[in-house]
Each structure stands twice: as C-alpha cells, then as structure tokens.
Amino acid sequence: MRPNRMAVALATAFPLASPAAAPSLIASRRRRRAAPSFHLACLAPLLLAGLTPAAWAQDAAPSKSLGVVTIQGGQPSSLPTQIPTTMESATREQIQETINATDSEDALKYFPSLLVRKRYIGDYNHAILSTRASGTGNSARSMVYADGILLSNLLGNGVGGLSFPPRWGLVTPEEIERVDVMYGPFSAAYAGNSVGAVVDYVTRMPTQFESHVSAGFVVQPFSLYNTHDTYRAWQTSASVGNRSGDWSWWFNVNHTDSDGQPLTFATRLLSAGTSGSAGTAVSGAVPGLNNANARWLILGAGTQYHTRQDHAKAKVAYDFSPTVRATYTLATWQNTSVGTPVSYLRNAAGQSVYSGAIQVAGTAFSGSQALTGGDFVQSQQESLHVMHGLSVKRHTQGVWDWELSASLYNYQRDQLRQNAASNPLPAASVGGAGTVADGRGTGWNTLAARGTWRPEGVKGTHVFDFGVQQDSYELSYVTSSITGNWLSDPGGSLAANVQGKTQLRSLWGQDVWTLARDWKAVLGLRLEHWSAYDGLTAFSASSSQRYAKRSEQFASPKLALSYQWRPDTVLKASLGRAVRFPTVAELYGATSTTNSQYINDPNLRPEKSWTGELSAEKDLGSALARLTYFAENTRDALYSQSIYDTNANRTISRVQNVGRIATQGLEAAYSGQGVGWRELDLNGSVTYAHSVIKENAGYVSTPGDTLGKQQPNIPKWRATALATWRFNPQWSASLGARYSGPQYRTLNNADVNGYAYMGVSKYFTTDLRVQWRINKTLTAAFGIDNLNNYKYWNFHPYPQRSYHANLRADF
C-alpha cells in the first residue's frame, strides 16, 4: 500500500458507507504508518461498488463520528462493509512484514478464530478453512473470493473421496493488496455457504508503472517414526503493471517447486495379527497407539508429495467514463505432483518389503492383513485449471448505481494416476496395473446483477442494495482401470463414473436504514431456488444409477443493528439465517480407489442455520478492542465422517445429516499500534467455543454415541498473538504464536489420542520473521515457522520447524 495514494473519510468519499450506512465502524485517528492492524478499522476502501480513479486521488482530513473510517489504499473490497457485523482485515505491508507467506492462505494465519489446514507448501487438495463453528472438514461452510470472483470449490465438502478446498493457487502472496474477512451469514448478498465466513482477496491494480520480482527458499528438517529427512521448497514470482489513460493492467506469474513431509502411513493393528511365524520376518516397524489408543504398528510412510505449480494471471481494466469501469481477469493454475511411499520394513537381507504376508516379532499379518499395493500407493497428478472473470460497474454515488459480473472456473485437465492394490512396489514404480481418474470438464460459473438505490440521495436515511444471482456447478469424474502401464496408458474398463449438476438462483435485497443519529439498522432477505439434476453414479458399464431431479426453495432473513453508545464505543447485533444446500459430490460423488471409498447420499437434506452475534468495539486511541458473543444453531448439519476399515484396509467416508448442533462462544480481539513504545505493534485474539451435538438419529458405533459430543475439529479454546518491533526504518522483527486446545475428528469423540496418525491434536506454535529493507528497491527477509518445533496433527502431520529466506525487488 502506498501511503500517499489516498486518505479520505468514508463519510465524505463513500456515502454508501457514511454515517447513513455504516454504523458499525469507528474511526481510528492514529495512522502513523502504512501498516495497519488486522482489525476492521484498517479495512481499506471498503468494498463498496467501484471507486473511480478520481476518487482514488482524493485527500481529505479524517474525521471521527459514527461509521466513519479512515481509508488508506485504493482497491475496493467486494464485502458489504455497511453491515454492522464482525470484519477483520490485513494489508499487503503487514503480511509482508509479519508472515512467512508462501501461499495465499498464509495471509489468514493470525485472524481471530480462523485456521487453514495447510500441510505443506503448495497444498492443493487438503487446505480447508475452519471458522468459529465450522471445522476443517467443512469447506462448504465458508466462501473465498479474489476480487469478487469465487475461489471456493463448492462442488463438494471436505476431502472425502475427492477434495474440495478453495482454489488458493489462483492468488499468490505477491499480488495481494489486502485480505478482508466477514464473519457469519449476515449479508443477503451471499449464499448460505457464508455461514462461517466470507474471505475476499483484493489483488493489485496499479495507478502507474510498477514491477516486482521475488525469490524464496524453505528448508524443513523432519523427524517422525522412522522418517528422518530434510524437505525443501523453492518459489519465484514476478509481476508488472501500469496505468495509461483509460486503460490499466496487471500481470503476475509464480512458480513453486516443493517437497512436503510424508502425510500418510501404512499401519496394522496388533489385534488384527495372529501369533506365529507365517510370512516374511521383518524389522523396522514402529510400535505405537492409534487415535483411539489401540496398539498398532507403523509400517511405512506414504504420500510424500513433490509438487510443481505454475500460476499466471492477467487483469485488464478500461474506464468507459469516470463512473463506469469494465474489468477482465484471466488466470491459470497448473499443478504436477508425485506422491511417493517408503516402507520401513526390512527383511533379513536388509531389503525393503512392500508386499505379502509379514511377521513382526512373532505376530503374523497374512490373508486380508498381508501387505498390498493399497498400503504403499504411488501417485501422479496433473492439473490445469483456468479462471475467467468479467465485471462492468457503474459508480456515481448518486441515486442509482449498478454492477454486472460473471465468472467461470474450468478443470481443463485434471488427471490422477496410481498403482492398483494388486500391483505393489517396487514393481509398480515402472508400470503394471493401476487406475486413472479424469476430472476434465468439472467446474462452475456464476452470473450476477446488482444495484444500489438511494431514494433520498447521498444523505438520505435509506440505501437499498439488491440483486439477482445464478451459480451453477458441474462435477464430472471418471475413473478407469489400467491393466498395462498405469504411468502412461490410457484408461480401460470403467471403474467409477460420477456425474451431476446443481444450480442456485437467488434474489436478494438489503436496506441500510438510519433510524436516528446514533442508530443504524440493516434489514435483508434472500430468496433461493436450488436444484440438483443429471446425477449419475456408476462402478461399471453394467452397474449404474441415475437420480431424479430435486429442487428446494428457502427464504433467509437478515438483521443487523448498531448503536453508538459512546463517542469511542459502538455496540452491534446481527442475526441471520443460512441454508447450505448439498453439493454435487455429497449427492452423487461415490468414489472407490485403492485406499479409500466415499459413499454418497442423493437424499441429503439442506443444512439450516441461525447465527447471531453481539459485539462491543472500543477505540483506545492507539488500539482497538472488540468483544463478541456468537451463537449458531444448525439443523441437518451436513457431515462427511471418515473411518479407517481395518478389514478393507482403506478409509471409508460417508456423508450424512446430523440432527442439530448448537454452538455458543466468546471472541476477544485486540489490535494496537505504538503500544507502550512507538516501535511496537500488538495484535491478539482469544476464542472460546462450546459446540455440541444435541440431536442425531445416526451414530458411529452404537445408537446415541454422538449425543452431547463436541463437534469435530472445533476446539474449545484457540488464541493468536502477534508482536512487531521496528528497530528503525530498515529493520523489523515479528514474533507470532498460535494455540488450539484439544479437539476431535470423529462425531462420537472416540479419537482420544490426538498425537497419532489420523488424530487431531492441540498445538502451540511460534513463528519468527525478520525483515531488512536494504534500500528503496531490495527487501530481504528471514523467518522460522514452528520455531518451537511442536509436533502436531490434523489427521496428517503438520510441518515441523521450517526455515524461510526471501529476497524481493520492487521497481
């Protein structure tokens, strides 16, 4: 962010978010440098319609009254910041100064109550966002955007069978101008998937010529079970942009080459073995306890990914007039990954053992417990995804404004190959039987038209936003068997075919109403028509099932209220209903691979939530403090539960409705600049959440075993802290800490041991970053993630201590 680009009071420059529209915001009079805090008060050009180049250049003295925020930075967010609810923000300068960011999701690292399940640099298939009352298995309960273009993969939920995290790779850290987060489903402009949070990445759009290049390197020494190795990642990025007359453009490229730590492990329960000497006598197995504290053996490591990714994005904008702008975005993301397993087992000659009956210290594993290719799976995946976005926006701040937008996300190539259970290593490394899964043609598209009506003009008591939307999703995933060479041969006979579509059509309206000088209300209503059709599940040419078309209609009211209690304190209340419809994969996405199986349910009911929050925000002069009480009551919660089947030797996932989950909690956040010393900035948050299953006709092992249990992947306590000290204009150092209390992965909370493969553990990690501004052009940074080398789990092991180095040049 460039400090001299813009500093205006919202009430002057943006009447939509003036005292007549944004009661929830309190001005911050102290902006001593261009690195604002995570708190809402540093939220830049708050997402309202589109700002004209003339508005970007304005300067005005900041003022302080109800709903007034000092703006720094010219790119608008797409979030409706006139709603008095919890919002947080981080700027480019703050991310670069305080976070060892290698992927775009790293920018969310210190936001209150947020966690991204990122397992390694470039994690493309499991990095799911968790929020206050939504765990890391519920990716469809949050929405992620880049400049208003949908990145959330709402084709499915979680990682059961197929994987559906947001498409983080379509945004790189270097192009982020700011990231904004709205907590809860309190805006009628968003579908029920916003029940957890809405994240919007605002990327760079230049006002003059600029270019940037950066290079980074990461080293992770890793030691777990019988794996002792060092994994490395390299990353390079370059971008260039300019503005000339009515045209402006931006181009960014990024390349990542990453080796991650092993993520899965071959295991055998000791109780599944028999006493005897059958099979090959082996050494190297690691004894331990699984997540239910049952004794087992770790036989080897799997899914150690070597990932190469390339990102390219071009943005072009044209101003038809001072008030009408068209913007087009084209982005591509290419991924090539190889998953490699390693057996810990050695025979008497010291050779690696990957298959057959084995005997470990007098316990034999034979028959269904013998090793197969499903224990040590080798995989290769190639993907090419393309995103288009187009918008035309009129922004006059007069009686009428409007916007038309469309986006398209397409899997142009998405192919996963792996060896078959009947084709174990080492022979599988050069060919043999396997499968190839092809997701080509999968994707989604969105269309939207929205308007703003100010019937009484800029200074009127009402601002009415409204719109219509259509979001369409198509899943096409065909798995074929290969009898020859799984590494290169085309697919043969059909192993599985998943097809299906969903569509959501919405009509919404929202009125920002000035009740009195110190009171504001936002009343909203969202009407939705959802349909699912063309569903097909097949496991062979002769075994298939087609599903009848379904449709549902719902209305979701929204209400928000704010009161300027004192000059430095604002009180806010928000209430909203959210309906989260089943995704295509949940309805039709039955898959079966060498080591996993996913069972779909075409009759799933929509998930219905009522969410509310009460907040108090206080301006402390050099800091902002917030205390929020939040509550959520969800009926027919959509959950995919994964259980490891020891007999089948693979993970079985089943999607289901959970009767009712109730969550209540408190969230405290603090954000200060120049705290005690001018050189010190402090940010922190503490969240308590009591999230319990109240009703459920289903069960895991016995009827009623989930009632009263803690919602999976929601810890009772979590906290963040981040301190930055600026020694001088050239040197700064940041120390961060994150904590999460004990949690569970299963609905019946039977996984009592979090510190094991497939477990979910508590954690406390610290991070360090030192930045040196060498001169006006060059900046170097050194950092350590997980400085205290805490070994923690979320089904897979998280990274251990990792060393970062980065050099950036800005021209």
ABEGO torsion letter per residue (X at the ends): XBAAABBBBAAAABAAABAAABAABBBBABBABABBBABAAABBBBGBEBBBAAAAABBBBBBBBBGBBBBBEABBBABBAABBBBBBBBBAAAAAAABBBABAAAAAAABBGBBBBBABBGBAAABBBBBAABBAABAAABBBBBGGBBABBAABBEABGBBABBBAAABBAAABABBBBBBEBABAABBAAAAABBBBBBBBBBABBBBBBBBBBBBBBBBBEABBBBBBBBBBBBBBBBBBEABBBBBBBBBBBBBBBBABBBBBBAAABBBEABEBBBBGBBBBBBAAGBBBBBAEBBGBBBBBBBBBBBBBBBBABAABBBBBBBBBBBBBBBBBBBBABBBAAGBBBABEBBBBGGBBBBEAABBBAAABBBBBBBBBBBBBBBBBBBBAGBABBBBBBBBBBBBABBBBBBBBAABBOAAAAAEEBBBBBBABGBEBBBBBBBBBBBAAEAABABBBBBBBBBBBBBBBBBBBBBABBAAABBBBBBABBBBEBBBBBBBBBBBBBBABAABBBBBBBBBBBBBBBGBBBBABAABBBBBBBBBBBBBBBBBBBBBBABAABBBBBBBBBBBBBBBAAAAAABBBBAABBBBBBAABBBBBBBBBBBBBBBBAGABBBBBBBBBBBBBGBBBBBBBBBAAAGBBBBBBBBBABBBBBBBBBBBBBBGBGBAABBBBBBBBBBBBBBABBABBAABBGAABGBBBBGBBABBBBBBBBBBABAABBBBBBBBBBBBBBABAAGABABABBBGBBBBBBBBBBBBBBBABAABBBBBBBBGAAGBBBBBGBBBBBBBBBBBBBBBX
